Amino acid sequence: MVELSPLRRRMIEDMTIRNLSPATQRSYVHAVAKFSRH
């Protein structure tokens, strides 16, 4: 299993608490990762 960074883990936990769907969580994580590479 891939080790998640603390920031990514916290973001996923926050999205789970807000009851966002897994597809939405994936798209958000992808968008943030893409932005961070910019």
BAFI-3210 file (N, C-alpha, C; in Angstrom, 3 decimals, decimal comma, padded with zeros to 6 digits):
// residues 38
n [1|2|3|4|5|6|7|8|9|10|11|12|13|14|15|16|17|18|19|20|21|22|23|24|25|26|27|28|29|30|31|32|33|34|35|36|37|38]
n.u [000,845|000,447|002,206|000,565|000,812|000,773|-000,811|-002,407|-003,780|-005,229|-006,837|-008,430|-009,719|-011,187|-012,899|-014,318|-015,677|-017,325|-018,994|-018,591|-018,657|-016,716|-015,764|-015,779|-013,920|-011,604|-011,336|-010,911|-008,507|-006,829|-006,937|-005,750|-003,203|-002,310|-002,312|-000,365|001,925|002,267]
n.v [-001,192|002,256|004,804|007,429|010,973|013,134|015,413|014,691|012,506|013,799|015,480|013,590|012,427|014,652|015,020|012,644|012,930|015,017|013,640|013,132|011,617|008,693|009,019|011,788|012,447|011,283|012,867|015,403|014,994|014,376|016,803|018,584|017,434|017,789|020,579|021,108|020,294|022,247]
n.w [000,000|-000,695|000,954|002,466|002,397|005,263|004,793|002,571|003,679|005,705|004,144|002,789|004,993|005,897|003,690|003,805|006,226|005,479|003,898|001,148|-002,087|-003,106|-005,757|-006,075|-004,114|-005,243|-007,556|-006,444|-004,991|-007,139|-008,552|-006,722|-006,507|-009,134|-009,242|-007,310|-008,592|-010,426]
ca.u [000,000|001,207|002,192|-000,044|001,365|-000,184|-001,762|-003,372|-004,616|-006,149|-007,807|-009,367|-010,545|-012,136|-013,913|-015,159|-016,546|-018,326|-019,843|-018,421|-018,532|-015,330|-015,381|-015,486|-012,650|-010,519|-011,146|-010,314|-007,099|-006,130|-006,829|-004,760|-001,884|-001,962|-002,003|000,900|003,036|002,316]
ca.v [000,000|003,488|005,648|008,729|012,089|013,590|016,370|013,954|011,721|014,740|015,919|012,485|012,327|015,777|014,769|011,550|013,523|015,828|012,687|013,224|010,293|008,314|009,600|013,197|012,473|011,027|014,015|016,481|014,655|014,511|018,233|019,188|016,914|018,455|021,960|021,178|020,121|023,447]
ca.w [000,000|-000,817|002,153|002,193|003,140|006,284|004,218|001,749|004,591|006,362|003,139|002,573|006,200|005,881|002,670|004,292|007,237|004,765|003,187|-000,304|-002,711|-003,449|-007,048|-005,812|-003,384|-006,204|-008,449|-005,647|-004,730|-008,423|-008,873|-005,821|-006,892|-010,379|-008,896|-006,553|-009,546|-011,253]
c.u [000,880|001,082|001,628|000,652|000,330|-001,231|-002,829|-004,318|-005,652|-007,233|-008,862|-010,278|-011,593|-013,247|-014,853|-016,143|-017,657|-019,225|-019,788|-018,213|-017,060|-014,865|-015,024|-014,155|-011,483|-010,260|-010,513|-008,836|-006,279|-005,905|-005,771|-003,356|-001,407|-001,557|-000,652|002,110|003,252|003,395]
c.v [001,241|004,286|007,021|009,806|012,524|014,542|015,659|013,149|012,614|015,211|014,840|012,308|013,431|015,535|013,643|012,065|014,327|014,972|012,868|011,819|009,989|008,918|011,075|013,324|012,251|012,238|015,188|016,223|014,810|015,984|018,908|018,719|017,604|019,905|022,068|020,988|021,368|024,404]
c.w [000,000|000,479|001,783|003,001|004,173|005,723|003,387|002,636|005,267|005,392|002,907|003,782|006,233|004,865|003,097|005,334|006,575|003,880|001,669|-000,874|-003,024|-004,780|-006,882|-005,087|-004,337|-007,081|-007,693|-005,397|-006,001|-008,758|-007,998|-006,181|-008,179|-010,108|-008,198|-007,462|-010,381|-010,780]
res [m|v|e|l|s|p|l|r|r|r|m|i|e|d|m|t|i|r|n|l|s|p|a|t|q|r|s|y|v|h|a|v|a|k|f|s|r|h]
***
